[in-house]
């Protein structure tokens, strides 16, 4: 069962904008802008009882993206960050004229689910190798934007590689996700494409003068900029006459690192096979997900990585 205290709603009194965050996975499940529009998609069948990662909002992906690269590892897809209860940092909740917000954290030693076996993050291997970390999510909202900053601190004695991603589900008005005039992603021109569905697109460089849309069917693509831009900026069409701007940037030990972008929509056939997603909801969402996906250096002991997403709505 979901404890009501597991979902925290934070409102910026000066503007009326708000967000809600579930302690399970530190998953932001709602962001309402000042005029009251819901900007994030949350599946009507999403599990909010801690039995599985939450389908919608902004799930946090760490320390792997997708399934493990080592077939012997039993870590679940996308890692353990979204599989555990996080703790609210004492004194972090605030509401000022500038913004309102809160911070949550998770220590690796408190992650009881999702670490698996036969990988560097398993209980036995982490203890043996000195692998340890603390994750913190700082969230703040104001009259024009929602900012989520994932901070990864290496609190152990050994350096580690990692992937992290903010798996953002954007709500699309009018069930218009399949209409390229109303739902699109603009700003990925020059990024090379890793297409997990259509091999014909794999390795191609996205055009500067053509937006990305969802009409071909299931879409699952990773866009990586050839020039290794450390800042991402896209415009996302989310219904007739409505677009949202999203920016993202990352740094490791205070040095900028490249930010990639995933665009995903399950379309009808995959939607039918998802137990926490109804058959027709693919029309109501588009995932546009900034990520640090392996194009950054290892994180050394005592150092931190910061990964920011800002949604302007």
N, C-alpha and C positions, 0 to 999 in steps of 0.2 A: 504494500500500500504506500501511496505517496503521503508523506507528512507535509501539512500545509507550510511548515517552516522550511521545507526544502526548496520552495520557490520564493524568491525575493523580488519584489517589484520596487524599483527606484524611480522616482519622479523628480524632474527638474522643475521646482515650483515656479521659477521665473518665466518659463516658457510653456510648461505643460507637457513637454516631451518626456518619454519614459522608456524604460526597458525592464524586462523580467529575466532573471537568471536562475537556472536550476542548479543546485549544488552538485547534482550528479553530472560529472564531467565538466563542471563550471560552464554549462551550456546556456548561452543566451538564447531564449526561446521567443522573445518578443522585442521589437523596437518600434514604438509608435512615435512618429514625428509630431511636431508641435500642433499641426492641424488635425491630428488624430489618425492618420493613415498607418496601417500595419505594414511594415516594410519587409518583415521576415515571414517565410512560409514555415508552418509547423503542421505536419501530417495529422489529420484527424484521428489516425490510428497509432500515433506515436506512443511508445511505452514510457510513462513518466514514473514508473515504480522502481527504477533501478535494475530491472531485469535485462536490459540491453541498452546500447547507445541510443540516444534520442534522435529520432528521425525528423530533422528540421532545425531551424534556428542557426546557431553557429557552433557546431561540434568542433572540438579541438583534436587535431591529429598529431600525435607524438608517441614514440620516437621514430615510427616508420610510417610511410605512406603506401597504402595498398597492402597486399599480403607480404609476408616475410620473403626476402630474397633467398634465404636458406630454407630448403624444403623440410629440413629436420626441425626447424623452430615451430613451436606451437603458440607463439604470440598471435593474437587475433589481428585481423586486418585493421590498419590504422593505429595500432598500439593501445596503450593502457590509459592515456590521459582522459579519454571520454568514457572509461569503464569504471571510474571510482568516484566516491564522494569527496568533494573538496571542502575546505574549511574557510569560513569568512575571517579575514584578517582583522584583529581587534582594532577598533578605532578608524577603520577605513571608510565606513559609510559616511557620506557627506552630501550636502545640498547647499550650494552657494549661488550667488548671482551669476557666476561664470558657468558652472556645470554641477551636476550631481553624479555620484558614482559609488563604487564599492570595489573591493579587491578580495579575491579568493586564492588559496594556495593548496598545493599538494606536494608532500614529500614522497620521494620514491619509497621510503621504508613504510609509508602508510598506504601504498598502492597494493591492495590485497587481491585485485583482479586484473587480468589482462597482461601479466608479465610473461606468462608461458614458461616453457622449458627450452633448453638447447639454443639459447641466445644470450647476448651480453647483458641483458636486462633481467634475466631470471634471478630469483632470490639467491641461489647458490653461486652462480657466476658473478653476480654483482658484488657479493660479499668477498669472494676470492680475489677479484680484480681491483676492488676499490672503486667501483662505479657507483655514484650517488648523485642525486640532483634534487633541486627544488623547483617546482613550477609555480608561477604566480600569474594570475590574469587580472589586470587592472582594467576596469570598465568605467567609462564616463559618458554622459549624454548632456547635450545642450540644445539650444533652439534650432540648430541646423545640422547636427551630426551625432553619430555614435562612434566612439573610439574604443577599440579593444586592443590591449597590448599584452602579448604573451611573453613572459620573461622566463628564460631557462638559465638556472644557476648550476654550475658544476660544483657541488659540495663534496665531491669525492677526491680520491688521490690519483685518478687515472683519466686521461683525455677520452672523449667519446665522439663518435659521429652521430648525427641525428637528422631526421626530417621533421618538419612541423608545418602545419597548414591550418588555416581557418576555413572550415568547410561550409561556407555561407550559402544558405538557401534564401534566395530572394523571392518574395511573393509577386506574382504576376496577376494584375487585375483582369477581370473579364474572361478568365480561362484562355488567355491569348498567347500562351507560350509558343504555340506552333505557327503564329502569324509573324513573319519576319518584319512586317511594317510596325509591329507593336512590341516585339520582344527580340532583342539583339544585344550583342556585345561589341562596342566600338573602342578601339584603342590598342589592339593587339597586332597592328601592322608591323611587320619586321620580325615577329616572334616565330621561331621554328616550331612546328607542330609534331607532337607525338600522339598519333591517333590510335586509340585502343580498339576501335570498332571498324574503321574503314582504312585498310592498308594503303589505298590509293592516295590518301592524304598524308601518310606518315612521312616525315622528313621535309614536307613542303614548308615554305615560309608564307605566313599569312599576309594577305594583300593590305596595303595601306588604305585603299579606297573601297574595300568591301567589308561590311560588318559580318560578324559571325552570328548565325541563327540556328534554330533547332529543327527546321523543316525536314531534313533527310531522315529522321527517325531517332533512334538512340544516339546520343552524343556523349563521348567520353574522351576528352582531349586535354593534353598538357601542352601549354605554350611556354617556351623558353626563349628569351631574347638572345640573339647571337652576340650582341654587344654587352651582354651581362649587366643590363640596367639594374641598379639597386633600388629603383622606385618604380612602382606599377601605378598606372592611372587609367581607368576605363570608365566608359559610360554604358549603363545597362538599361535597355528598354524594358519597362515592367508594366506595360499596358498602354492603351491609346493615350497619347499626349503626356505620358509620364516616363521620366528617365531618372535614374539614380547615378550619382558619381561615386566611385570607390577608389581609394588610394591605399597603397600598402608599401611598406619599406621594412628592411631588416638590417641588423648589424650583429656581428660577432666580435666580442672584445673591442667594442666601440668603432669597428671598421665596417663600412657598408658592404653588404653582400647581395648577390642577385636574387630577385624575387620572380618566381614563375607564377603561372596562373592556370588553373584547371577549370574547364567548362563542362558541365555534366547535366544531362537530363535522361531519365530511364526510358522514356517513351512507353507505349502501351504494353508491349509484350513483357518487358522486364518489370513494369509496374504490377502486372498481374501476379508475378511470382514473389512479390515483397509483402510479407505478412504485416508490416507496420506502415503500409502505404496503399491507399485505395486505387482501384483500377484507372480512374480518370484524373487523379490529382497531378499527373505529369503535365497537364495543361495549365496548372496554377503556379508553377515554380520554374526557376532556373538557378542552378548552382554556379556561382562564379567565385572561385576559391584561390586566394593568394597563398603561396607556399614557399618555404625554403626547402628545396627538394634535392639537396646533395651537392649544390654548386657553391657551398661555403666550407670554410676550413673546420677542422675538429674544434671542439670546445674544451679548452684546457682547464685543469683544476684551478678553482678560485676565480674563474672568469664567467661572464654571462653573455647570453644572446638575447636580443630584444626583437620582437616581430610584431609590427603594428598594422592594423587595418582601420581605416576611417571611412565610414559610410555617410555621405551627404544626402539627406533626403528632406 
